[in-house]
Amino acid sequence: MNLIQPILNHGKTRPHAPALIDGDREIRYGELAGLVLRTASYLAGLGIVPGDRVGLCLKDGWEHVVALLAVARMGAVIVPLNWRAARTETSELAMALSVKLALVERESAPALDCAVVPMDARWHRSVAECEPLSTLPDDWHAALDIAATSGSTGAPKFSLATHLHNYCGAAGWIELMAISGRHRYLSTLPLHFAGGRRAVYLHLLRGDCVLLYGSLVNGPDFIEAAARLSATVAIVVPSLVRDLLAAAGDEPLLPDLAILMSGGARLFAEEKRAALRKLSPNFCEGYGTSETNTISLLRSVDMDSHPDSVGQPHSLAEVQVVDEDDRPLPIGQSGKLRLRGPSLASPLAALGQPIHPGFRAGWYYPGEIAALDDHGYIYLTGRTSELIIRHGAKIPPAEVEAVLQQHPDVLECAVIGHRAANNEEEVIAFLVGRRPLDLAAIIAHCRTYLAPAKRPQRIHFVPALPKNASGKIDKMALAKQLADSG
């Protein structure tokens, strides 16, 4: 048995209960178990064995979920690949992580240095002809998936989570959310995000129905889908919360949701209070990372008394605030946040990439400056890195700068994050040209090499960049320029 088998067991005990709904396609637990085991059998026929790394470059539909479960159940390792990302980025990631085979959308096949299999009509015919895989691994400590995040240097950092890590993360999440009975989870988080996958695992483990709607949804579409699909649980990113608040009136916009949770980045205190009042009386905010799973929750009952907090951790998580020498600090004093517990993943070495520096001596340091109060509430007061968080995506300025610097007309560049009027962080670029710069050409260059969330929202052409005494670009001076200009 591993993390996936309890999901498949619902196929025996509750075969007619709905598991996945994707548009007109409804898959019940009995059918899901068969699809997963036949897909695993087909992958085995393609030469995949336990421990192999399988890339999933798929849209957020039922086929993606079946592929996730099949790869994991047979003991192979999931490597999430963003189907919206630039093809060069996808190819480099697959190579760095030694992907053996990648499953891709039927209409697009990125050029990857591995076997590529489209999930087209031929795929579905072949899977249907397979007998369910009967020889299944039994290892809770085996690797389940790999998460890739970027640090302030722009180089991707990788972590590996086992089946047991994910199960402990789900247990902590269930404790935090304190939900009982069967629910209908509206899935709008991308499945290549760790949070998107883990939310699906969690609700399938519980025997809930997962409503696959697709990511990048806007406020009006979300409201319509939640009502039409009778959703009872939803997890959204702050940008969608802000979109929903813009459409809200005096009465709660989503009163039928048992849980409406925001995650991926922090909301401001006034936004949390407004969401509780205007969106749902069951609004809450979760905090976690790809490496740790969800660690804490600010519950609706605590929204008024602790609005600046990200809540209290679950019982399986140990949270500390430490000084520069990693010594625990007194209650109320700010320092570096560190976390550990059985849901903590492990750092992973990848071809040509550094080991994740956030893991040290059994702890994970997410790069946050924080304080704890005497009841364990976590208060995030800043970041130790320059990461820009936009639409839930963590964007290292150095990664965007590296792409801009590749343009032949760019002499020098700097990228910073800036809080916009809607409280989202924007990616702002400052460019010094070797010759007169063409804005349309720079935008086209970014579209070619950067995923949508990483593309600068504003580009400034400047004669020179401010420097400090050591000759480094003074990004604080650039931020002040933006603030002064309004």
C-alpha positions as a printed Julia matrix, in Angstrom:
486×3 Matrix{Float64}:
   0.0    0.0     0.0
   1.03   3.61   -0.53
  -0.77   6.99   -0.49
  -2.88   6.13   -3.54
  -4.28   2.76   -2.41
  -6.72   4.23    0.15
  -8.16   6.29   -2.72
  -8.56   3.19   -4.87
 -10.17   1.34   -1.97
 -13.17   3.66   -2.27
 -13.74   1.87   -5.57
 -14.69  -1.25   -3.59
 -16.55   0.3    -0.68
 -18.26   3.17   -2.54
 -18.02   2.33   -6.26
 -20.95   4.51   -7.31
 -19.92   7.64   -5.38
 -18.69  10.49   -7.62
 -14.92  10.99   -7.51
 -14.2   13.43  -10.36
 -16.41  15.77  -12.36
 -14.84  17.56  -15.32
 -17.44  19.28  -17.48
 -19.8   16.57  -18.73
 -17.43  13.78  -17.66
 -18.27  12.17  -14.31
 -15.99   9.46  -12.97
 -17.16   7.42  -10.0
 -14.78   5.75   -7.57
 -15.26   2.29   -9.09
 -14.37   3.57  -12.56
 -11.5    5.67  -11.2
  -9.84   2.64   -9.61
 -10.01   0.78  -12.93
  -8.67   3.74  -14.93
  -5.75   4.21  -12.56
  -4.69   0.56  -12.53
  -5.05   0.16  -16.32
  -3.06   3.36  -16.88
  -0.37   2.04  -14.53
  -0.34  -1.2   -16.51
   0.13   0.68  -19.8
   2.97   2.74  -18.32
   4.62  -0.47  -17.13
   4.34  -1.76  -20.7
   6.21   1.35  -21.85
   9.09   0.39  -19.56
   8.3    2.48  -16.49
   9.34   0.83  -13.22
   9.26   1.96   -9.58
  11.64   4.87   -9.03
  11.52   6.14  -12.63
  10.67   9.81  -13.07
   7.64  10.57  -15.19
   6.93  14.12  -16.35
   3.32  15.31  -16.51
   2.89  18.25  -18.89
  -0.91  18.27  -18.87
  -3.86  20.63  -18.49
  -5.92  20.58  -15.31
  -8.49  17.91  -16.22
  -9.54  14.41  -15.24
  -6.82  12.83  -17.38
  -4.19  14.69  -15.38
  -5.61  13.37  -12.1
  -5.71   9.79  -13.4
  -2.1   10.12  -14.57
  -1.01  11.47  -11.16
  -2.62   8.57   -9.35
  -1.35   5.94  -11.79
   2.26   7.11  -11.76
   2.25   7.29   -7.96
   0.47   3.95   -7.41
   2.99   2.04   -9.51
   5.85   3.54   -7.5
   7.19   5.92  -10.13
   7.96   9.56   -9.29
   5.84  12.47  -10.52
   7.72  15.38  -12.09
   5.22  18.23  -12.61
   5.8   20.24  -15.8
   3.85  23.44  -16.41
   2.15  23.13  -19.8
   1.91  26.95  -19.97
   5.66  27.49  -19.44
   8.07  28.38  -22.22
   9.26  25.22  -23.98
  12.9   25.93  -23.18
  12.04  26.1   -19.47
  10.13  22.79  -19.64
  12.94  21.08  -21.52
  15.62  22.27  -19.09
  13.57  21.15  -16.09
  12.93  17.69  -17.54
  16.63  17.28  -18.3
  17.76  18.48  -14.87
  15.46  15.96  -13.19
  16.32  13.01  -15.47
  12.75  12.47  -16.66
  12.47   9.1   -18.41
   9.07   9.64  -20.02
   6.69  12.58  -20.26
   2.94  12.53  -20.77
   1.8   15.55  -22.78
  -1.37  17.06  -24.2
  -2.58  15.51  -27.43
  -2.27  18.77  -29.4
   1.15  19.82  -28.17
   4.37  17.94  -27.61
   7.27  20.03  -26.23
  10.72  19.04  -27.43
  12.08  17.06  -24.5
  15.19  14.94  -24.15
  13.14  11.87  -23.16
  10.34   9.69  -24.47
   7.19  11.78  -25.05
   3.73  10.18  -25.1
   0.65  12.23  -26.03
  -2.57  11.36  -24.18
  -4.57  11.19  -27.41
  -7.2    8.8   -28.8
  -4.55   6.12  -29.35
  -3.5    6.45  -25.7
  -7.05   5.94  -24.46
  -7.58   2.91  -26.73
  -4.35   1.33  -25.53
  -5.16   1.93  -21.86
  -8.65   0.46  -22.29
  -7.13  -2.75  -23.68
  -4.81  -3.24  -20.68
  -5.5   -5.48  -17.73
  -5.29  -3.65  -14.38
  -1.79  -3.71  -12.92
  -1.74  -6.37  -10.2
   1.86  -6.23   -8.99
   1.93  -3.09   -6.87
   4.68  -1.68   -4.63
   4.17  -1.43   -0.89
   6.44   1.35    0.37
   5.24   4.46    2.19
   8.81   5.77    2.22
   9.16   5.72   -1.59
   9.34   9.03   -3.46
   5.99  10.32   -4.71
   6.73  13.66   -6.38
   9.27  16.41   -6.91
   8.64  20.08   -6.31
  10.67  22.79   -8.02
  10.89  26.25   -6.52
  13.21  29.16   -7.23
  15.36  31.02   -4.77
  16.59  34.58   -4.98
  19.4   33.5    -7.31
  16.94  32.34   -9.96
  18.34  28.8   -10.02
  15.61  26.23   -9.37
  15.74  24.35   -6.08
  14.23  20.89   -5.77
  12.67  18.86   -3.0
  11.35  15.33   -2.95
   8.3   14.2    -0.97
   7.5   10.59   -0.16
   4.08   8.98    0.12
   4.39   9.23    3.92
   5.31  12.92    3.78
   2.17  13.6     1.75
  -0.01  11.49    4.03
   1.21  13.37    7.12
   0.62  16.63    5.29
  -2.94  15.56    4.52
  -3.47  14.59    8.17
  -2.31  18.01    9.3
  -4.52  19.72    6.72
  -7.58  17.75    7.83
  -6.87  18.71   11.44
  -6.6   22.4    10.52
  -9.72  22.52    8.38
 -11.76  20.43   10.86
 -14.24  19.29    8.21
 -16.51  16.27    8.57
 -18.82  14.48    6.17
 -18.49  14.29    2.39
 -17.68  17.44    0.43
 -17.47  18.76   -3.11
 -14.07  20.38   -3.65
 -13.86  22.97   -6.44
 -10.34  22.57   -7.85
  -9.04  25.78   -9.42
  -5.37  25.51   -8.39
  -2.99  24.33  -11.14
  -2.13  20.66  -10.71
   1.53  21.34  -11.45
   1.53  23.34   -8.18
   2.22  21.2    -5.12
  -0.78  22.78   -3.39
  -3.07  21.91   -6.28
  -2.03  18.25   -6.3
  -2.15  17.87   -2.54
  -5.63  19.32   -2.28
  -6.84  16.73   -4.79
  -5.09  13.89   -2.92
  -6.63  15.11    0.34
 -10.2   15.18   -0.91
  -9.91  11.86   -2.75
  -8.48  10.26    0.4
 -11.57  11.53    2.24
 -13.85  10.1    -0.45
 -15.02  13.54   -1.56
 -15.98  14.62   -5.07
 -13.37  16.74   -6.87
 -14.84  19.3    -9.28
 -12.18  20.04  -11.9
 -12.73  23.51  -13.25
  -9.3   24.57  -14.47
  -6.91  27.22  -13.21
  -6.62  30.96  -13.98
 -10.33  31.39  -13.28
 -11.74  34.89  -12.74
 -14.19  36.07  -10.1
 -17.47  35.89  -12.07
 -16.62  32.44  -13.46
 -15.74  31.17   -9.99
 -19.03  32.4    -8.53
 -20.99  30.76  -11.35
 -19.09  27.46  -11.09
 -19.39  27.25   -7.29
 -23.17  27.64   -7.51
 -23.71  25.41  -10.54
 -21.53  22.58   -9.21
 -22.79  22.88   -5.61
 -19.25  23.24   -4.31
 -18.74  23.16   -0.54
 -14.94  23.62   -0.32
 -12.64  25.82   -2.38
  -9.01  26.93   -2.12
  -8.07  30.11   -3.99
  -5.08  32.4    -4.47
  -5.13  36.0    -3.18
  -5.58  37.48   -6.65
  -8.88  35.63   -6.98
  -9.92  36.77   -3.49
  -9.37  40.35   -4.65
 -11.31  39.71   -7.83
 -14.2   38.3    -5.79
 -14.11  41.24   -3.37
 -14.44  43.61   -6.31
 -17.7   41.86   -7.27
 -19.08  41.56   -3.73
 -21.86  43.58   -2.11
 -23.07  43.84    1.45
 -24.2   40.2     1.74
 -21.78  37.2     1.64
 -21.11  36.3    -1.98
 -20.48  32.57   -1.31
 -22.6   31.69    1.75
 -22.93  27.97    0.87
 -19.21  27.16    1.1
 -18.24  25.26    4.23
 -14.64  26.39    3.64
 -13.2   29.14    1.44
  -9.45  29.13    1.99
  -6.89  31.54    0.57
  -3.32  30.33    0.14
  -0.14  30.77   -1.89
   0.64  34.28   -0.62
  -0.44  36.5     2.23
  -3.47  38.75    2.24
  -3.44  42.02    4.12
  -5.43  42.32    7.35
  -8.09  44.57    5.84
  -8.57  42.13    2.97
  -9.08  39.18    5.32
 -11.73  41.03    7.29
 -13.47  42.08    4.08
 -13.4   38.5     2.75
 -14.94  37.18    5.95
 -17.71  39.75    5.74
 -18.32  39.92    1.98
 -17.35  36.5     0.63
 -18.0   33.78    3.2
 -18.45  33.51    6.97
 -16.21  30.42    6.62
 -13.28  32.27    5.03
  -9.81  31.28    6.28
  -6.16  31.67    5.28
  -3.6   28.89    5.08
   0.18  29.1     5.18
   2.67  26.55    3.95
   5.29  25.84    1.32
   5.91  23.25   -1.37
   8.51  21.73    0.93
   6.36  21.54    4.09
   2.73  21.25    2.95
   0.19  23.43    4.78
   1.55  24.32    8.22
  -0.91  26.76    9.75
  -4.42  28.13    9.35
  -5.99  31.41   10.38
  -9.55  30.3    11.06
 -12.59  32.46   10.5
 -13.17  32.72   14.27
  -9.67  34.24   14.66
  -9.91  36.65   11.72
 -10.92  39.68   13.79
  -8.6   39.05   16.75
  -5.46  38.02   14.79
  -5.86  39.48   11.28
  -2.1   40.08   10.83
  -1.32  36.43   11.58
  -1.28  33.37    9.32
  -2.76  31.36   12.17
  -1.69  28.5    14.4
   0.2   25.41   13.21
  -1.25  21.91   13.29
  -0.08  19.41   15.9
   2.36  17.63   13.55
   4.33  20.81   12.79
   7.09  22.3    14.91
   7.63  26.03   14.33
  10.47  28.15   15.69
  11.78  31.68   15.23
  15.58  31.86   15.53
  18.39  34.39   15.35
  21.25  34.47   12.85
  23.02  31.71   14.84
  19.88  29.53   14.79
  19.15  30.04   18.48
  15.42  30.18   19.39
  14.21  33.7    20.15
  11.78  34.79   22.89
   8.06  35.07   22.21
   7.24  38.21   20.25
  10.73  38.78   18.86
  11.25  38.69   15.09
  13.78  36.42   13.44
  14.14  33.67   10.87
  11.24  31.22   10.63
  12.05  27.52   10.55
   9.78  24.47   10.36
  10.0   20.72   10.74
   7.75  17.71   11.08
   6.8   14.45    9.34
   5.34  16.29    6.33
   8.7   17.94    5.56
  10.16  16.91    2.21
  13.87  16.34    1.55
  16.32  18.36   -0.56
  17.04  16.84   -3.95
  20.14  17.11   -6.09
  19.5   17.73   -9.76
  21.78  17.78  -12.79
  23.72  21.04  -12.86
  21.67  22.63  -10.05
  22.59  23.43   -6.44
  21.12  21.61   -3.46
  18.16  23.42   -1.94
  19.73  25.75    0.68
  16.54  26.02    2.78
  17.12  22.59    4.37
  19.5   22.56    7.32
  19.91  20.04   10.14
  16.41  18.61    9.81
  14.72  22.01    9.59
  13.34  23.97    6.65
  13.94  27.72    6.43
  11.36  29.21    4.02
  13.07  32.61    3.87
  10.48  34.37    6.04
  11.05  36.82    8.87
   8.46  36.05   11.55
   7.43  36.25   15.17
   5.34  33.97   17.4
   2.95  34.99   20.14
   2.31  33.08   23.36
  -0.54  31.1    21.77
   1.52  29.96   18.8
   0.11  32.33   16.18
   2.61  33.01   13.41
   3.19  36.59   12.26
   5.12  37.02    9.0
   6.88  40.38    8.95
   9.03  40.17    5.85
  11.12  37.99    3.53
  14.81  37.3     3.68
  14.96  37.07   -0.11
  13.85  39.26   -2.99
  11.22  36.8    -4.18
   8.19  38.38   -5.84
   4.91  36.57   -5.18
   2.37  37.08   -7.94
  -0.84  35.05   -8.4
   0.58  32.5    -5.98
   3.74  32.01   -8.07
   7.14  32.74   -6.48
   9.23  34.71   -8.96
  12.95  35.27   -8.39
  14.03  38.63   -9.88
  17.32  37.08  -10.99
  15.45  34.66  -13.29
  13.64  37.5   -15.07
  16.83  39.57  -15.18
  18.7   36.69  -16.81
  16.14  36.54  -19.62
  16.13  40.31  -20.13
  19.91  40.37  -20.18
  19.89  37.9   -23.09
  18.32  40.51  -25.37
  21.1   41.95  -27.55
  19.95  45.55  -27.03
  19.97  45.36  -23.21
  23.13  46.54  -21.5
  22.0   46.3   -17.9
  18.76  45.51  -16.08
  17.17  45.19  -12.66
  13.86  43.64  -11.6
  11.97  44.36   -8.39
   8.54  43.66   -6.93
   6.14  46.49   -6.24
   2.78  46.48   -4.46
   0.16  47.77   -6.89
  -3.13  49.5    -6.1
  -4.96  46.14   -6.03
  -2.45  44.8    -3.43
  -0.93  42.35   -5.92
   2.83  42.38   -6.38
   3.88  43.46   -9.86
   7.09  42.55  -11.66
   8.82  45.83  -12.56
  11.83  45.94  -14.88
  14.38  48.73  -15.36
  16.49  48.52  -18.51
  19.57  50.35  -19.73
  20.09  49.96  -23.48
  23.19  49.43  -25.55
  21.25  51.35  -28.18
  17.69  52.75  -28.27
  15.34  50.09  -26.93
  12.15  48.94  -28.69
   9.4   48.21  -26.13
   7.52  45.85  -28.48
  10.7   43.83  -29.08
  11.38  43.54  -25.34
   7.79  42.4   -24.68
   8.04  39.81  -27.48
  11.32  38.54  -26.01
   9.69  38.1   -22.6
   6.73  36.25  -24.12
   9.13  33.82  -25.77
  11.21  32.98  -22.72
   9.08  33.67  -19.65
   5.88  32.13  -18.29
   3.0   34.65  -18.1
   3.27  35.29  -14.35
   7.0   36.07  -14.66
   6.68  38.67  -17.43
   7.19  42.28  -16.29
   3.97  44.23  -15.89
   5.89  47.48  -16.28
   9.13  48.17  -18.12
  11.1   51.38  -17.57
  13.89  52.51  -19.9
  16.46  54.43  -17.86
  19.81  56.02  -18.74
  21.54  54.34  -15.78
  20.83  52.2   -12.74
  21.61  53.47   -9.23
  24.6   51.76   -7.59
  25.77  51.5    -4.01
  29.3   52.03   -2.77
  30.35  48.52   -3.72
  29.09  48.96   -7.27
  26.01  46.76   -6.86
  22.64  47.85   -8.21
  20.72  49.64   -5.46
  17.25  48.08   -5.66
  16.09  49.98   -2.59
  16.7   53.19   -4.52
  14.64  51.84   -7.42
  11.8   50.92   -5.06
  11.92  54.44   -3.61
  11.74  55.9    -7.1
   8.57  53.92   -7.74
   7.05  54.95   -4.42
   7.89  58.62   -5.02
   6.38  58.53   -8.52
   3.14  57.01   -7.13
